[in-house]
Amino acid sequence: MPAGVRFDLTDAQWAVLGPLLPVGAGPGRRPVHLRRHLVDTARWRVRVGAPWRDVLERYGSWLCVSTHYKQRHAVECGINNSSDTAR
């Protein structure tokens, strides 16, 4: 991703926000996307009101970032997506 992209978080903003975000529950495979990158992607999408499929290529695969965002949102909001809770 090019440095200094107009609406992405600055280093100073990330220094404040980064430590406030949850970290992984334990050992596992290394994340494919950095948390800062995913935050910048979600911020861009919300700011312009675009659907996930219109996410800019510089943010990566729309499917990958949308899936990660939705999974993280479900975990943080305590939403269980299993079929057992649908009854």
C-alpha positions in Angstrom: 0.0 0.0 0.0 1.4 3.4 -0.9 2.5 5.5 2.0 0.7 8.7 2.7 -2.7 7.7 1.2 -5.0 10.6 1.8 -7.6 9.2 4.2 -5.7 6.3 5.8 -4.6 6.5 9.4 -1.4 8.4 10.1 1.3 6.8 12.2 0.3 9.1 15.1 -3.4 8.1 14.9 -2.4 4.4 14.7 -0.2 4.7 17.7 -3.3 5.8 19.7 -5.8 3.3 18.1 -3.7 0.2 17.6 -3.2 -0.7 21.3 -7.0 -0.4 21.9 -7.9 -3.1 19.4 -8.2 -6.7 20.6 -5.4 -9.2 19.8 -5.6 -12.8 18.8 -6.7 -15.3 21.5 -3.5 -17.3 21.3 -1.0 -18.9 19.1 -2.0 -19.7 15.6 -1.1 -18.8 12.1 0.1 -15.4 11.2 -2.6 -13.0 10.0 -2.6 -12.4 6.3 -3.6 -8.7 6.7 -2.4 -6.3 9.2 -5.0 -4.9 11.6 -4.1 -1.3 10.5 -4.8 -2.3 6.8 -8.2 -3.7 7.7 -9.1 -0.6 9.7 -8.1 1.6 6.8 -10.2 -0.5 4.5 -13.3 -0.4 6.7 -12.9 3.4 7.3 -12.7 4.0 3.5 -15.7 1.9 2.8 -17.9 3.6 5.5 -16.7 7.1 4.5 -17.6 6.7 0.8 -20.6 4.5 1.4 -19.4 1.8 -1.1 -20.5 -1.8 -1.1 -17.7 -4.3 -0.3 -17.3 -5.3 -4.0 -16.3 -1.7 -4.7 -13.4 -1.6 -2.3 -10.3 -0.2 -4.0 -7.7 -2.8 -5.2 -5.0 -1.2 -3.1 -6.9 -2.6 0.0 -6.8 -6.1 -1.4 -9.4 -8.6 -2.2 -12.9 -7.3 -1.3 -14.0 -10.8 -0.3 -11.1 -11.3 2.0 -11.4 -8.0 3.8 -15.2 -8.2 4.0 -15.1 -11.7 5.5 -12.5 -10.7 8.1 -14.4 -7.6 9.0 -17.7 -9.5 9.4 -16.1 -12.2 11.5 -14.4 -9.7 13.7 -17.6 -7.8 14.1 -19.5 -10.9 15.1 -16.9 -11.9 17.7 -16.8 -8.4 19.2 -20.6 -8.1 19.3 -21.1 -11.6 20.8 -23.0 -12.9 17.7 -23.0 -16.6 17.2 -23.5 -17.6 13.6 -24.0 -21.3 14.2 -27.2 -23.0 13.0 -28.0 -24.1 16.5 -28.9 -20.5 17.5 -31.3 -20.1 14.6 -34.1 -22.0 16.3 
